[in-house]
Amino acid sequence: MKISILDWSTVSSSDISADIFKEFGDVNCIALCPPERTAELIGDSEIVLCNKVLITDEVMEKCSDLKYIGLFATGFNNIDIESAKRHGVTVCNAGDYSTYSVAQQVFAYMLHYCSKIETYDRFVKDGGWENSETFSKFPFRTSELYGKTLSVIGFGNIGRRTAEIGSAFGMNVIVNSRSFKPDCPYEQVSLEQAFERADFLSIHCPLNEQSADLVNEERLALMKDTAVIINTSRGGTVDEQALSDALNNGSIAAAYLDVLKTEPMSHDTPLKNAKNCIITPHTAWAPLETRLRLVDIVKNNIRAYLDGSPVNKVN
């Protein structure tokens, strides 16, 4: 059996070997797949593994031996699912692999904002403490998470975990979800209330027609000028110009973003030089333990498919 991995460098930084898939057949491992060569590089492979490579109807028409697509991701919008159905191609995604790492990064952002550790470290190393007249020097205001309102937008696995951690910090957790969650132990509010009441607003919903630009000029105007926005979901949930304007005019206090509409980041994104805007390059899902878990899920998905009982099937 032939297996093609189309964008291995999006999963491994030379710290995970693709050899683990050799138990299923001959592996053709490609670091990055040029879009125009997708069909050519798939060739006569029966199994294709990918992260963000587009597998279109045109590609499937040219790859008649293709029987299975395994995703190194939860999202599957890069696969033409209807075409896969017509061509009899099974598509399986990787489900709950990044819950812990993404929720962890959300609180890394919050603690960075509240505790000012980097700022104080620089202050100390610049001589600020040595020259202090008092044993404790605190020229930069810090704050507690305890008692702050955390608005969680989306209540899937990551949103739920984020809410649990916020509750453990003693935060007042409120939740907005597209549908009422009967098992949600937190106050459920409208989207407008989530923006109005938030000290920290963390986005955890999928990108779709309803969530596109949910952070927009109108909702930003509802927020406290001390509020912080965190986005580890998808860049398309944020109107980047509106957020940049809100940051630059002081309508909100800060933003922490792990995702942008264009990735890699475009040189002209309005957020690049926005005030109090911290951007990380889509790394919340990327701890080694998380990626090892992801690869293990993908491997088990293949095994289940070959055994005739596919799991995590999206079509």
N, C-alpha and C positions, 0 to 999 in steps of 0.2 A: 504494500500500500504506500502511495506517495502522499507526503504531507508538505505543504508550503506554509511557512510562517512569513508574513509579509512586512511586518514592521517591528521586529524584535527589539530594536533600540529604544522603542517607547516603553518597553517592559523591563529591560535589563541594561544596566550601565556596566557591563562586563562583570557583574556580580552574581548572575544566575546563568546557568548553562542551558541551552536549548536541547541538550542531549537527552534530557529526561523524557522527551517525546519519541525517542528512537525505539522505545518498546512497541510502538504502534506501526512502525514502518520506516521508510527512507525519508529523512527530513531535509528539506531545502530551506535553509534559514537565511532570510534577507533582512539586512539591517533596516533599510527604508525602501519603500516601493514607490518609484515614480508613477504618478497616476496614469500616464499614457501607456505604461508597461504592465499594468495589473494583470490583464488576461494572459499576456505572454509569460509572465513569471509564475502564474498559477499553472499554466500548461495543462498537463493531463493529471494533475493532483486530484485525489478524491476528497481529501480533507484540507481545508484552508483555515489557518488561525491568524487573526488580525486584531488590531486595536481600533484604529481610526481610518484605515484604508476603505475607500468607497468600493463596495461590490454592487455594481449596477446591473440592470437587466441586460445591457450590452455585454458586460463581462460574462454573465452567466450563459448568454447565448453562445459565446465563443468557447466556453469551458464545459463541454458536455459531460466530462467525467466527474465533475464536481458533485459531491453528495452531502457534504457537511461543512458548515462554517461555525467555528468556535471563536467567541469573542473574549478578548482580554479586557472586558469592560461590562458594566451593567447596561449602559445605553446601547441601543442597536439602530440608531437613526442613520448610520452609514451603510446599512444593508437594505436593499430593495426587498422588503419582506414579501410583497405580493408576487414579485418575480420568483423569489425563492420557492414559494408555494407552487407556482406553475411548473417550475423545473424540478420539483421534488427534492429540493435541497433543505435539509434540516438545519436550523439556526439555533444555537444555544448560547446564552450569555453567562456571565459570571455574576452571581447575585451578591450576597452580603459578605463582601471581603474587606471593605474599607471603612466600615462603621467606626471602629475604634480610633483609627488614625485620623480621620476627618474630624471627628468630635474633639480629639486631642488638639488638633491645630486650631480649632475654634477658640479653645480656652488658652492656648498659647498666645493668640492674638489679644484676648481680653486681659490676660495677665501682663502682657507687654504694655498695653495701654495703661493699666491701673498701677502697676508697681514701678515702672520707669527704671528697671534694673540696668538697662544699657546706658541710659542717661546718667545714672548715679555712678556707674562704673567709670564712665569717662570723666565725670566730675572728680572722683577720687584720684584717678591717675593723672589728672591735670593739676593736682595739688590742693584741691578744694577742701579736703578733710584735714590735711596736714596744717592748713592755715586757719582752721576753725577755732573759735574761742570756746565752743561748747562740745560736749562729748558726742552729740547727735546733731548732724547738720542736714536740714531738709528744705533746701530752697525750691525744690520742684515738687509740686503738689501730687500726692498719690491718693488712691482711693480704694475702697473695699468693694468686692463683688457682693458681699452680704447685703441683702435688702434691695439691691438693684432689680429692675424689671428686665427680664430676658424674654423677648418676643421670638418665638420659634416659628418660622414660616415653612410648613410642610412637616408632616408627622410620620414619615417612613422610619426606617431603621436608624438613619443618622440623626434625623430630627428628634426621635425618641431618646436616643443616647445623649444628645446634647442637652435635652431637657432634664434628664436624670442627673447629669453632672452639675448643671446649673442649680438644681434643687439641693444637691449635696453641698454646694457652696452657700446655701441659704438665700439664693436668689428667688425673686417672685417670678415664676415661670408662667407665661401665657402662650397659647398655641393658636395658630391659624392653619386650617387645612381646608381643602376643597370640599370635603364632606365631614359631617359630624362623626367623631370617633367615640363610640360608647365606652371604650376601654381606656380612654385618655384620662389620667388623674389630675390634669391641670385645667385651668380655666380656658375655655375655647372662645375666641373672639373673632370679630370681623377683621378683614385686612386693614381697614382704616384704623380700627382700635389698636391693632398690633403696631402700626406706625406711630400713632399718637402717644401711646403709653411706654414705648420702648426706651430703656437706657442703652440696651444692646439689642440689635435686631439681627438675627442670624438666619440666612436663607438656605433651605434644604429641600426645595421642590424641584421636580424635573422641568426641563424646558419644553413648553408646548405653547399653543396659541393663547391659552389663558394666563400663562406665567411670563410671556415675553414682555420685557420692559415693565415688570410689576413695580420696580423701583423707578419711579418717574417724577417729574416736576411736581405734580399735584400731591403725591404721597409724601415726598420729601418735605413739602411745605407744612405737613402736619406734624413733623417731628420736633422734639426738643432740640435746642441748639447745643445741648450737651450730649446728644445721642451718638452712638457709634454703630455703623453698619458693617456686617461681616458677610461675605459671600464666598462659599466654598462649593456652590452647586454648579451653575452654568452661567457663563458671562452674559448670555442673552437675556437673563432676567433683569439686567440693569441697563437703563438708559444712561450711557456713559457720560454724555454731555451734561445731562441734568445733574448727575451726581458730582461731576467736576465743578459745576457752577455752585452747587450747594456747599461743597467744601471750601471753595475759594471765597465765597461771601459769608462764611461762618454760620450758615443755616443749620449745619450739623457739625459735630466736633471732629469726627475722624471716620475713615473707612479702611477696612482690611480686606483685601481681595486676593483670592487664589486663582481666579478665573476671569477671563476677559472675552469679549465678543469675538475677537480675532486672536487666534493662538497659532504660532508664537505671537507675542505682542507686536502690534503695528507701531511703527515709529511715530505715527501721528495720533495715537490714542489721546483723547483729551485728559485722561487720568494720569498720564505719565508724570506730569509736573504739578498735579493738583496738590493743594495744601493738605497736610496730615493724611495722606493716602499711602498706605503700605501695600505693596504688591509683591506676591510670591509667584513663581512660574509654574503653577498647577502642580504643587508638590504635596498637597494634603494627603493624597492617596499613596505616596511613594516610599514610605519607610520599607526597609528590606523585608521585615516580617510580613508586612501587608502584601508586598509583591510576591513573596513566596506562597502566601495563602492563595493569592489570585492564580498563580500558575498551577497550584495543586487542584483548585476548583476546575480549571480548564482541562487538566489531565483527567480528572474524574468524570467530567462531562463526556470526554471522548470515550472513555471506558464504558460508561453507561450506554452511549449510542451504539457502540460496537456489540454490546450485549443485547441490543434490541429493546432497551427501555430508557430512551433519552430523558435526561433531567434538565431543568432550566431552559426548556424549549420555548422559544418565543413565537414560533409559527406552527 
